[in-house]
Amino acid sequence: MDLTSFVTSLGTYFGIFMGLMIVYAFLSWRGGNNVVYYPNKILKGLEPLEGINKSRNPFIWMKVALVTSETEVIALSGVDTAVYFVFLSTVLSILVLSAVILLPVLLPVAVTDERVVKESLTSHYNQTVVDELQKLTMGNITEKSNRLWAFFVCCYWFSLVALGLLWKACKHVSWLRAEALMDPNVKPEQFAVVVRDIPAVPLGETTTEEYVHSYFEAIYPETYYKCMIVTDNRKANRIWEELEGYKKQLARAETVFQMSKTNAKPEGTRPTIKTGLLGLCGSKVDTIEYYNDRINETVTKLEAEQKITQSKKQQNAALVFFTSRVVAASAAQSLHAQMVDTWSVSPAAEPRQLIWHNLTIKYFERELRKYLVNAVVALTIVFYMVPISFISAFTTLQNLVELAPFIEPVVRIKALRTVLEAYLPQLALIIFFYLLPKLLLYLSKLEGIPTQSQAVRAASGKYFYFPVVNVFLGVTLGGTLYRTFKLIEDNPKSLLSWLVMSLPDNATFFLTYLALKFFVGYGLELSRLVPLILYHFKRKYICKTEAECKEAWAPGDLGYETRVSEDMLIVIIVFCYSVIAPLIIPFGVLYFGLGWLILRNQALNVYVPTFESNGRMWPHIHNRILASLILYQVTMLVYFGLQKFYYASLLIPLPILSFIYGFVCAKKFYPAFERPKLDVAAKSMGEAPDMELIFRSFIPPSLNSEKIDDENFEESISKV
Amino acid sequence: MDLTSFVTSLGTYFGIFMGLMIVYAFLSWRGGNNVVYYPNKILKGLEPLEGINKSRNPFIWMKVALVTSETEVIALSGVDTAVYFVFLSTVLSILVLSAVILLPVLLPVAVTDERVVKESLTSHYNQTVVDELQKLTMGNITEKSNRLWAFFVCCYWFSLVALGLLWKACKHVSWLRAEALMDPNVKPEQFAVVVRDIPAVPLGETTTEEYVHSYFEAIYPETYYKCMIVTDNRKANRIWEELEGYKKQLARAETVFQMSKTNAKPEGTRPTIKTGLLGLCGSKVDTIEYYNDRINETVTKLEAEQKITQSKKQQNAALVFFTSRVVAASAAQSLHAQMVDTWSVSPAAEPRQLIWHNLTIKYFERELRKYLVNAVVALTIVFYMVPISFISAFTTLQNLVELAPFIEPVVRIKALRTVLEAYLPQLALIIFFYLLPKLLLYLSKLEGIPTQSQAVRAASGKYFYFPVVNVFLGVTLGGTLYRTFKLIEDNPKSLLSWLVMSLPDNATFFLTYLALKFFVGYGLELSRLVPLILYHFKRKYICKTEAECKEAWAPGDLGYETRVSEDMLIVIIVFCYSVIAPLIIPFGVLYFGLGWLILRNQALNVYVPTFESNGRMWPHIHNRILASLILYQVTMLVYFGLQKFYYASLLIPLPILSFIYGFVCAKKFYPAFERPKLDVAAKSMGEAPDMELIFRSFIPPSLNSEKIDDENFEESISKV
């Protein structure tokens, strides 16, 4: 790629970005699109355009995003989102603060040396305009030159800035989490613990429920409130879903009926339906009557099933409720039984994020599943490189022909060639990467993880390796191998040295990659063109009732599990190249700056979080930033060595320092993310908690029916 | 060594053992020796010879040791001792149960093959009578022979027996520990927790005490009782020790005075003392008056110092007391503060085993110390082999001369040779191994470990490596290397194969080593000749007062830290040779059988435990037995491979099975040894605990004085 085309593509991306911004400003002003651009605010019952005061300035949303305080973000989108912004802003400030030194110092030092120009005149391959950019990198410094000292000092500066800001972020996030947990408002999950691996009911006790009840009442005579046994409610769930489906159909039929009452035909047309297979055959009946009948029928079935479930289908797990937040917090982290594979207790999570069917998996089965799933993921990481290699092979078909001329006849068949080169492998890769997060979430849930948020974290941890292996290693390795292929032949150095020496070249690729990401990617994110089109299409042709429309614009959540991993890839790239090719830093600043701004707007207006884990994601994020930092330090160590800089070993303290820092953080901060803290739980509550309300909030919807007599229901759930 | 001398030395050892037994029977009947042979019973206030009913049968003690139940052992010597016997009996039953199959099957199979006899006729080195014993080993089996299947099956049998019995032992010890912790008698440590890393007192609070008080009262408003701040009482300790010294001197002077009142001189001679340096110079004064004065003086000083210590020298650690056993158990394992390096809480230990000055060491300093100490120990393990190598070199001086004739002139100087060969290195080694447990205990305490029992466990963990490296690897490696030295020259196989092939030879050495250990070692243990002589000597020439006599026969404790490690060495040896040379099993049975019998007698009658950790040693012991088992399985795998047995790989499931077993045990049983269990703590108490008594039991003796007014004292300790 020559310099002109590089600048051109940057300009194109910027143009697309500006276009998308203007589209966004234009479309978001139209009231009809409010449900696409401000669903979070609408669902929270706020006025969508409040604070934007109808000014015709297309950049007003930027100002709003900038001035919104962290407290407002937490109020509108939760602590998890706020922690995500701490991550973005921490990386951003690391880059800005290091750029202040790195850019004015390193660029002049690099550009005034002349190694590349000299060498390329005598080099094997033709001089390209990539060299123009390469003049700005460490690769342009003559070996053993004293100029390397500038890079050396910057290495230290960058590391120290990063460690300092990470420490500050750790403290801030810990504080955020503590504040959230100290909240005087009642959170049901703070009064409950999950009890798993309940042993078989001994003789003398009749049900699991009584057993759990007597066990916990003996230990907590004063603060034990009630227990809720996890039941096998799959059948009840099925009936309940059926019922909900009928209710929707009924609502739809009624809307259709209402709409048919035109002026010409004021009595309207009652919709009809065929009762046979898929509504295609069978006798025609009145739809409204039909669904009313079905609903009544199903309600009776559901009530019967609920009773059976409550009494006969109790399983070996339970939720136990306490009247005190401190006791619940303390119970959640204490060992209750002599044998650790019985009565294992853990903190409860929000009702909406409990994965009920995982609660009943036994202790050692969970351990086994964890190992099996990790093995499967490891295999996937290793062997998905096989299609990637195929893709590389096909995209450089031309190169392949040069190396092995005998395949030329095959390639000459133009139709075949097009298919091979463009469609098949790309399509496979796109489908693979689209399905990957879902697959990983499914696998993580298979491990027996009890809560949605933990499953998301586990999936995110696994996803992390794919873009890293794919983009970072793939491009670095692939690009380097190809370019140095001929050089190696007559100049056999170690592979590693070739790899690292070509880092500055690859930097150019990453510059374009970053620009694409932040201009086009974030532009599309902001303008929400796809959801907008989908919404308008659905509203016009499919949705009839209010509920159906609401479903059509449901915005989903921020998508932690993939977003953090993709950002982390950028962190690795920017960190590793920061000193070698400092020009990448402004690109990193733009990525994290634009990301912060646009996602803040989206978090405030669009996305609705599906759960709240109070920032438990942080240790996960922090560990990976730290790993990137250590990777950067080791890369620099090797790179300095290859530049024959004799003081390279003076960089060794850096990774050691990072490891010590990581160890201290893991000891000091992480446990507070894993386990509840008693002094936080002991903060006084605003009001005395309504225990019955707390208890009821955990009842799964399929077992919670207002129609069933409350008295009986309570009795059947917990005989206290 | 030929067969005759082997049998002779066995006979000699057995003779010594019988002699010592008769000496024991004879001496223990004499009432004057009761304090040497029955100190534990005397200190417990029991009749020493109760149950032995003066029968003149010299083996009556064996019967008593055999019929004593585990409950009685716990009553007389504590749970820790009972757990030690579970260890001995488990290993014993593994050996007995495997011997039932191994001996009748393997010995005939081995002895009827003729490989050794055939080979040794053509071998490089002369046929010795060691071969007689070697005929009974796996080494006598012809390569690839089908007879190896017998050994193969025995391998499985031994492993399965070991795993089964270990599992049973784990369950039994867990039950023992739970029973001990459920004891309805009040144990002060069950009502207290240790709080370390108390942060600096914030503005607004005056003392650490008030700070701790308000912190814990907020979290446990109903069950918090009081706190005791750890103080810097070094000065008070010094004064208190001085005072105790004076009291002893006074008692001695009074006894001397009493004894001087003979019939001839009924008024007696008042002893005098010189007040100058070491009682050698200065003016002569009346001893009794002098010490009375000093005592009064010191008491005043102590009282003043106690007040200063309580008010001014409060440190950053405390004991916090709760009125409920469950709350204390739960608090001890809960996270209290946001930052984990502040307010770290752990279970309290018995007052007598708290290492007070370690409580105040800060969190990260403890971590750092742990790593430093482990580094030092690792260095010691590696480099103490240097003197061992020297010793090997000198003891085989003759061999050395053969290999390097030029040193012969030096060796010819007889005086020099004797010194070199016999005295210097041996003496160094003996002193080293005598001091080693003390050094390791000192190092473990330097880690910042808060309790004596934990320090002992840590020291024992470290000690384990020394005999293993020394005896097992030293002898196996050393012996093998020397014997195969010439063979290697013209037949270069891998070192490993030579090592393992010579295992049967080394077995002979270990047979003698074991016999020495159990006949002579346990004989000396039983007869207690050294403490007997020391006691009679001291009583005759040194002790004057009752207290001094009591000190002279103080029996000490069982000495866990070295005993378990030394037994573990035998476990490794016997396990590894069990199938290769089954003849070692009877020796192992004798070692653990005699050990069980004699130490049970000693535990019941002699040793007084200095602390009670309710069997927390078990995971430590269990892990090491399991490691021995895995080592045995890997050795067998290699050995079968070298015998060219093609089905050797069928042994691979064994170590995998052992690892899974270890994993399951670590998850299922170990946490109950680390942390208190709530359902155990919730067992009802016999009586309502007297909290003031519990609180007082933790006051260090130097700060606990009856003379100080109780009211004031309480106030100064805890202003509630």
Boltz contact constraints between the chains, C-beta under 6 A:
constraints:
  - contact:
      token1: [A, 174]
      token2: [B, 338]
      max_distance: 6.0
  - contact:
      token1: [A, 178]
      token2: [B, 338]
      max_distance: 6.0
  - contact:
      token1: [A, 218]
      token2: [B, 682]
      max_distance: 6.0
  - contact:
      token1: [A, 219]
      token2: [B, 326]
      max_distance: 6.0
  - contact:
      token1: [A, 219]
      token2: [B, 678]
      max_distance: 6.0
  - contact:
      token1: [A, 219]
      token2: [B, 682]
      max_distance: 6.0
  - contact:
      token1: [A, 326]
      token2: [B, 219]
      max_distance: 6.0
  - contact:
      token1: [A, 330]
      token2: [B, 330]
      max_distance: 6.0
  - contact:
      token1: [A, 330]
      token2: [B, 334]
      max_distance: 6.0
  - contact:
      token1: [A, 333]
      token2: [B, 334]
      max_distance: 6.0
  - contact:
      token1: [A, 334]
      token2: [B, 330]
      max_distance: 6.0
  - contact:
      token1: [A, 334]
      token2: [B, 333]
      max_distance: 6.0
  - contact:
      token1: [A, 334]
      token2: [B, 678]
      max_distance: 6.0
  - contact:
      token1: [A, 335]
      token2: [B, 671]
      max_distance: 6.0
  - contact:
      token1: [A, 335]
      token2: [B, 675]
      max_distance: 6.0
  - contact:
      token1: [A, 335]
      token2: [B, 677]
      max_distance: 6.0
  - contact:
      token1: [A, 336]
      token2: [B, 678]
      max_distance: 6.0
  - contact:
      token1: [A, 336]
      token2: [B, 679]
      max_distance: 6.0
  - contact:
      token1: [A, 337]
      token2: [B, 679]
      max_distance: 6.0
  - contact:
      token1: [A, 338]
      token2: [B, 174]
      max_distance: 6.0
  - contact:
      token1: [A, 338]
      token2: [B, 178]
      max_distance: 6.0
  - contact:
      token1: [A, 338]
      token2: [B, 672]
      max_distance: 6.0
  - contact:
      token1: [A, 338]
      token2: [B, 677]
      max_distance: 6.0
  - contact:
      token1: [A, 339]
      token2: [B, 668]
      max_distance: 6.0
  - contact:
      token1: [A, 340]
      token2: [B, 668]
      max_distance: 6.0
  - contact:
      token1: [A, 340]
      token2: [B, 671]
      max_distance: 6.0
  - contact:
      token1: [A, 341]
      token2: [B, 668]
      max_distance: 6.0
  - contact:
      token1: [A, 668]
      token2: [B, 339]
      max_distance: 6.0
  - contact:
      token1: [A, 668]
      token2: [B, 340]
      max_distance: 6.0
  - contact:
      token1: [A, 668]
      token2: [B, 341]
      max_distance: 6.0
  - contact:
      token1: [A, 671]
      token2: [B, 335]
      max_distance: 6.0
  - contact:
      token1: [A, 671]
      token2: [B, 340]
      max_distance: 6.0
  - contact:
      token1: [A, 672]
      token2: [B, 338]
      max_distance: 6.0
  - contact:
      token1: [A, 675]
      token2: [B, 335]
      max_distance: 6.0
  - contact:
      token1: [A, 677]
      token2: [B, 335]
      max_distance: 6.0
  - contact:
      token1: [A, 677]
      token2: [B, 338]
      max_distance: 6.0
  - contact:
      token1: [A, 678]
      token2: [B, 219]
      max_distance: 6.0
  - contact:
      token1: [A, 678]
      token2: [B, 334]
      max_distance: 6.0
  - contact:
      token1: [A, 678]
      token2: [B, 336]
      max_distance: 6.0
  - contact:
      token1: [A, 679]
      token2: [B, 336]
      max_distance: 6.0
  - contact:
      token1: [A, 679]
      token2: [B, 337]
      max_distance: 6.0
  - contact:
      token1: [A, 682]
      token2: [B, 218]
      max_distance: 6.0
  - contact:
      token1: [A, 682]
      token2: [B, 219]
      max_distance: 6.0
